[in-house]
Amino acid sequence: MSFLTLTDVSKFYGPNCVVANMNLSVEKGEFVTLLGPSGCGKTTTLQMIAGFTEVSQGSITLDGRDITSTPPNSRGLGIVFQSYALFPHMTVFENVSFGLEMRRLDKAQRLERVSAALALVHLEDLAARYPRELSGGQKQRVALARALVIEPPVLLLDEPLSNLDAKLREEMQFELRQIQRKVGTTTIMVTHDQTEAMSISDRVVVMQAGHVTQVDVPYQLYENPQSKFISTFVGKANLMRAQQVHGGGAGAAVTSLSVNGVPFQCKAAELSSSTELMVSLRPEKISFVPLGQGQVDGRVSARFFLGSQWLYQVDTPMGVLQVACPNNDTAPLNEQDPTGLQWSPDSARVLS
């Protein structure tokens, strides 16, 4: 049995269904992220796990115990809010110690556990400071230490890095993951940032309009999106309408299609009876080659410098294709340059 299980969990506000028949199993020590756009139901799901929002239908079990109707303060979960919710009149030490005081631990135990929690997040030298004297990253660490010090069975993170600037946010992503691995606490995080979700999660749960659309490890989610929405929400993708080309037979390594009359091969897939299909091809899977030596020729219509890579838009008979190339010692193409484009059939995916 999984450590944390959501079974057919739904949430209604009047006639509006915010979360529909959510089924999710989380193993002990796993880091799972709920990913999706605003309004998809991910925060509501987290609040139902925390007990702040009542479950309309379904059940939630934790370590074999049904907690669906258990009050939040009796669930013993650690929570880090988007705003951090630190007590402004308390020092860092007092903020972290608060949960232990509510549990009536003696002073010696509190001192030991708070000191260990602050050392874990590298804030032992700032124990006497107040929240107003801390940077955004330091506040985030205090909130994390306060959640971990009670040794919760599950740590819930609600957009914990959204208030940080881009550079600090990236640094804190990896630090958060290192801390989680060191402590081994089962963690569920909510975010709308696909880079954040993909970089630190064991598994990612993609949500759309209250439904779970795909649950997978980050690499498989990126390489094998199961829908048009996932293909574009998780990374960039060229989406093309394709027509089936009959032939190839059972056991073929590739599926033969046609995009605007241009022959197109992709990884073998079970095709529906529809003659119209949607194909996804990631920009970084496409390479520039001399004219006539690739699958299609085109002309660069625009280019954008992104630091570590160049992003091109190339006009082709198949439509406008995005191409991402690393910023290396190769001279970049200019706008209006003609070029050939090449990719492996294994890089293209037929979407359901």
C-alpha positions as CSV (number, residue, x, y, z in Angstrom):
1,M,0.0,0.0,0.0
2,S,1.2,3.5,-0.9
3,F,2.1,5.9,1.9
4,L,-0.3,8.6,0.8
5,T,-3.3,7.8,-1.3
6,L,-6.1,9.9,-2.9
7,T,-9.0,7.8,-4.1
8,D,-11.6,9.4,-6.4
9,V,-11.2,12.8,-4.6
10,S,-13.4,15.5,-5.9
11,K,-14.2,19.1,-4.8
12,F,-17.3,21.0,-5.7
13,Y,-18.2,24.6,-5.1
14,G,-21.9,24.6,-5.8
15,P,-22.3,23.1,-9.3
16,N,-18.7,23.9,-10.2
17,C,-16.3,20.9,-10.0
18,V,-12.8,22.2,-9.2
19,V,-11.1,18.8,-8.8
20,A,-12.7,15.7,-10.5
21,N,-12.1,12.1,-9.4
22,M,-8.4,12.5,-8.4
23,N,-6.5,9.3,-8.0
24,L,-2.9,9.5,-6.8
25,S,-0.6,7.2,-4.9
26,V,2.6,8.6,-3.3
27,E,5.3,6.4,-1.9
28,K,7.2,7.1,1.3
29,G,10.1,9.5,0.7
30,E,8.9,10.4,-2.8
31,F,8.9,14.0,-4.2
32,V,5.8,14.5,-6.2
33,T,4.8,17.8,-7.9
34,L,1.3,18.9,-9.0
35,L,1.9,21.0,-12.1
36,G,-0.6,23.0,-14.1
37,P,-1.9,26.5,-15.0
38,S,-3.8,28.7,-12.7
39,G,-7.2,27.4,-11.9
40,C,-6.5,23.7,-12.7
41,G,-7.2,22.5,-9.2
42,K,-3.7,21.8,-7.9
43,T,-3.8,24.1,-4.9
44,T,-7.2,22.9,-4.0
45,T,-5.9,19.4,-4.1
46,L,-3.0,20.3,-1.7
47,Q,-5.4,22.1,0.6
48,M,-7.6,18.9,0.8
49,I,-4.6,16.9,1.7
50,A,-3.7,19.5,4.4
51,G,-7.3,19.5,5.7
52,F,-7.9,23.2,5.0
53,T,-10.5,22.4,2.3
54,E,-13.2,19.8,2.8
55,V,-13.3,16.8,0.4
56,S,-16.7,16.7,-1.4
57,Q,-16.2,13.1,-2.6
58,G,-13.6,10.4,-2.2
59,S,-11.1,9.6,0.5
60,I,-7.5,10.4,1.6
61,T,-5.4,7.9,3.5
62,L,-2.0,8.4,5.1
63,D,0.1,5.4,6.1
64,G,-3.1,3.2,6.1
65,R,-5.1,5.7,8.2
66,D,-8.2,7.5,6.7
67,I,-7.6,11.3,7.3
68,T,-10.4,12.5,5.0
69,S,-12.3,14.1,7.9
70,T,-9.4,14.6,10.3
71,P,-8.8,18.3,11.4
72,P,-5.7,20.0,10.0
73,N,-4.0,20.3,13.4
74,S,-4.4,16.5,13.9
75,R,-2.8,15.5,10.7
76,G,0.7,16.5,11.7
77,L,1.7,17.6,8.2
78,G,4.4,20.2,7.5
79,I,3.3,23.1,5.3
80,V,5.2,25.9,3.5
81,F,3.0,28.6,2.2
82,Q,3.6,30.8,-0.8
83,S,3.9,33.8,1.5
84,Y,6.0,31.9,4.1
85,A,3.5,33.1,6.8
86,L,6.3,33.8,9.3
87,F,5.4,35.5,12.6
88,P,6.9,39.0,12.3
89,H,7.3,39.5,16.1
90,M,9.3,36.3,16.5
91,T,12.9,35.7,15.8
92,V,14.0,33.0,13.4
93,F,14.6,30.6,16.3
94,E,11.2,31.4,17.8
95,N,9.5,30.9,14.5
96,V,11.0,27.5,14.0
97,S,10.4,26.5,17.6
98,F,6.7,27.5,17.6
99,G,5.4,24.1,16.3
100,L,7.4,22.2,19.0
101,E,6.0,24.5,21.7
102,M,2.5,23.7,20.6
103,R,3.4,20.0,20.9
104,R,4.7,20.8,24.5
105,L,8.2,19.5,24.0
106,D,10.5,20.3,26.8
107,K,13.1,23.1,26.4
108,A,16.1,20.8,25.9
109,Q,14.4,18.9,23.1
110,R,13.3,22.1,21.4
111,L,16.8,23.5,21.5
112,E,18.2,20.4,20.0
113,R,15.7,20.0,17.2
114,V,15.5,23.7,16.3
115,S,19.3,23.9,16.2
116,A,19.4,20.9,13.9
117,A,16.7,22.3,11.6
118,L,18.5,25.7,11.3
119,A,21.8,23.9,10.5
120,L,20.0,21.9,7.8
121,V,19.0,25.1,6.0
122,H,22.3,26.9,6.8
123,L,20.7,29.6,9.1
124,E,22.2,28.8,12.4
125,D,24.0,32.2,12.5
126,L,20.8,34.1,11.9
127,A,18.7,32.5,14.7
128,A,18.3,35.9,16.6
129,R,17.1,37.9,13.6
130,Y,13.5,38.8,12.8
131,P,11.8,38.1,9.4
132,R,12.1,41.8,8.4
133,E,15.9,41.5,8.6
134,L,16.0,38.5,6.2
135,S,16.2,38.2,2.4
136,G,13.6,36.3,0.4
137,G,15.7,33.2,0.2
138,Q,16.4,33.3,4.0
139,K,12.7,33.6,4.7
140,Q,12.0,30.6,2.5
141,R,14.6,28.6,4.5
142,V,13.0,29.6,7.8
143,A,9.6,28.5,6.6
144,L,11.1,25.2,5.4
145,A,12.9,24.6,8.7
146,R,9.7,25.4,10.6
147,A,7.8,22.8,8.6
148,L,10.6,20.1,8.9
149,V,11.3,20.6,12.6
150,I,8.1,18.8,13.7
151,E,9.3,15.8,11.7
152,P,6.1,15.6,9.6
153,P,5.1,12.4,7.7
154,V,4.4,14.6,4.6
155,L,5.7,18.0,3.6
156,L,3.3,20.2,1.6
157,L,4.8,23.0,-0.5
158,D,2.5,25.6,-2.0
159,E,4.4,27.5,-4.7
160,P,7.3,27.9,-2.2
161,L,9.7,29.6,-4.6
162,S,7.4,32.0,-6.5
163,N,8.4,35.1,-4.5
164,L,12.1,34.7,-5.3
165,D,14.0,36.3,-8.2
166,A,14.9,34.1,-11.1
167,K,18.6,33.4,-10.1
168,L,17.7,32.7,-6.4
169,R,14.8,30.6,-7.4
170,E,17.0,28.3,-9.5
171,E,19.5,28.0,-6.6
172,M,16.7,27.2,-4.1
173,Q,15.2,24.5,-6.4
174,F,18.3,22.4,-6.0
175,E,18.8,23.2,-2.4
176,L,15.2,22.3,-1.6
177,R,15.8,18.9,-3.4
178,Q,19.0,18.3,-1.5
179,I,17.3,19.0,1.8
180,Q,14.4,16.7,1.0
181,R,16.7,13.9,0.0
182,K,18.8,14.3,3.2
183,V,15.7,14.3,5.4
184,G,13.7,11.7,3.4
185,T,10.4,13.4,4.0
186,T,7.5,12.5,1.6
187,T,6.9,15.8,-0.3
188,I,4.1,17.2,-2.4
189,M,4.7,20.5,-4.1
190,V,2.4,22.7,-6.1
191,T,3.8,24.9,-9.0
192,H,2.9,26.3,-12.4
193,D,6.6,26.4,-13.3
194,Q,7.4,23.4,-15.5
195,T,11.1,23.9,-15.2
196,E,10.9,23.9,-11.4
197,A,8.7,20.7,-11.5
198,M,10.9,18.9,-14.0
199,S,14.2,19.6,-12.3
200,I,13.6,18.4,-8.7
201,S,10.6,15.9,-8.8
202,D,10.6,12.2,-8.7
203,R,7.2,12.3,-10.5
204,V,5.1,15.1,-12.0
205,V,1.3,15.1,-11.9
206,V,0.0,17.3,-14.8
207,M,-3.4,18.8,-14.1
208,Q,-5.8,20.5,-16.5
209,A,-9.3,21.9,-15.6
210,G,-9.5,19.8,-12.5
211,H,-8.4,16.5,-14.1
212,V,-5.1,14.6,-14.0
213,T,-3.9,14.3,-17.6
214,Q,-0.6,12.5,-17.1
215,V,1.5,11.2,-14.2
216,D,5.1,10.3,-15.0
217,V,8.8,10.8,-14.2
218,P,10.1,14.1,-15.6
219,Y,12.1,12.6,-18.5
220,Q,9.2,10.5,-19.8
221,L,6.7,13.3,-19.4
222,Y,8.9,15.5,-21.6
223,E,9.8,12.9,-24.2
224,N,6.4,11.2,-24.4
225,P,3.6,13.8,-23.8
226,Q,0.2,12.2,-24.1
227,S,-1.7,15.2,-25.3
228,K,-1.4,18.5,-27.1
229,F,-1.8,20.4,-23.8
230,I,1.1,18.6,-22.1
231,S,3.3,18.9,-25.2
232,T,3.1,22.7,-25.1
233,F,2.8,23.2,-21.4
234,V,5.9,21.1,-20.5
235,G,8.5,22.8,-22.7
236,K,8.2,24.1,-26.3
237,A,6.9,22.0,-29.2
238,N,6.2,22.2,-32.9
239,L,2.6,20.9,-33.3
240,M,1.6,19.8,-36.8
241,R,-1.5,18.4,-38.3
242,A,-0.6,15.3,-40.2
243,Q,-2.4,12.8,-42.4
244,Q,-2.0,9.1,-42.4
245,V,-0.1,7.4,-45.2
246,H,-1.2,3.8,-45.4
247,G,1.5,1.2,-45.6
248,G,4.4,0.0,-43.5
249,G,2.6,-3.0,-42.0
250,A,2.7,-4.4,-38.5
251,G,6.0,-4.4,-36.7
252,A,7.3,-1.3,-38.6
253,A,9.8,0.8,-36.7
254,V,8.2,4.1,-37.9
255,T,4.8,5.5,-38.8
256,S,4.6,7.2,-42.2
257,L,2.6,10.4,-42.3
258,S,2.2,13.5,-44.4
259,V,2.3,17.1,-43.3
260,N,1.1,19.6,-45.9
261,G,2.1,17.1,-48.5
262,V,5.6,16.7,-47.1
263,P,6.5,13.0,-46.2
264,F,7.0,12.8,-42.4
265,Q,8.1,9.8,-40.3
266,C,7.7,9.5,-36.6
267,K,8.1,6.9,-33.9
268,A,5.8,3.9,-34.5
269,A,2.4,4.5,-32.8
270,E,-1.0,3.0,-32.7
271,L,-3.1,5.3,-34.9
272,S,-6.8,6.1,-34.4
273,S,-9.3,5.6,-37.1
274,S,-9.2,9.3,-37.8
275,T,-7.3,10.4,-40.9
276,E,-6.2,13.7,-39.1
277,L,-3.5,13.4,-36.5
278,M,-1.5,15.8,-34.3
279,V,2.3,15.4,-34.2
280,S,4.7,17.0,-31.7
281,L,8.4,17.7,-32.4
282,R,10.6,19.5,-29.9
283,P,12.6,22.4,-31.2
284,E,15.9,21.1,-29.8
285,K,15.4,17.8,-31.7
286,I,15.8,19.6,-35.1
287,S,19.2,20.3,-36.6
288,F,20.4,22.6,-39.4
289,V,21.9,20.8,-42.5
290,P,22.8,21.9,-46.0
291,L,19.9,22.4,-48.4
292,G,18.5,19.2,-49.8
293,Q,20.1,17.0,-47.2
294,G,17.3,17.0,-44.6
295,Q,13.6,16.2,-44.4
296,V,12.6,19.7,-45.5
297,D,14.1,23.0,-46.6
298,G,13.2,26.3,-45.3
299,R,14.2,29.9,-44.7
300,V,14.9,31.6,-41.3
301,S,12.2,34.2,-40.6
302,A,13.3,35.2,-37.1
303,R,15.9,34.3,-34.5
304,F,16.1,35.0,-30.7
305,F,19.2,34.9,-28.5
306,L,18.5,33.1,-25.2
307,G,22.0,33.0,-23.8
308,S,22.7,29.3,-23.7
309,Q,20.9,28.7,-27.0
310,W,19.5,30.3,-30.2
311,L,15.8,29.9,-31.0
312,Y,14.9,30.2,-34.6
313,Q,11.6,30.4,-36.6
314,V,12.0,28.7,-40.0
315,D,9.4,29.0,-42.7
316,T,8.9,25.6,-44.4
317,P,6.3,23.9,-46.6
318,M,5.3,22.1,-43.4
319,G,4.6,25.4,-41.8
320,V,6.7,27.5,-39.4
321,L,9.0,25.4,-37.3
322,Q,10.8,26.4,-34.1
323,V,14.5,25.2,-34.0
324,A,16.6,25.5,-30.8
325,C,20.4,25.2,-31.2
326,P,23.1,25.5,-28.5
327,N,25.2,28.6,-28.3
328,N,28.5,27.1,-29.2
329,D,31.4,28.0,-31.5
330,T,29.3,27.6,-34.6
331,A,28.2,30.9,-36.2
332,P,24.5,31.5,-35.9
333,L,22.3,31.7,-39.0
334,N,20.9,35.0,-40.0
335,E,17.4,35.9,-40.8
336,Q,16.4,35.1,-44.4
337,D,19.2,32.4,-44.6
338,P,18.0,29.3,-46.5
339,T,18.7,26.0,-44.7
340,G,17.8,22.3,-44.5
341,L,16.2,20.8,-41.4
342,Q,16.8,17.3,-40.1
343,W,15.5,15.2,-37.2
344,S,15.2,11.6,-36.2
345,P,11.9,9.9,-36.7
346,D,12.2,8.8,-33.0
347,S,12.0,12.4,-31.9
348,A,8.5,13.0,-33.3
349,R,5.4,11.9,-31.3
350,V,1.8,11.3,-32.4
351,L,-0.4,12.8,-29.8
352,S,-3.7,11.3,-28.6
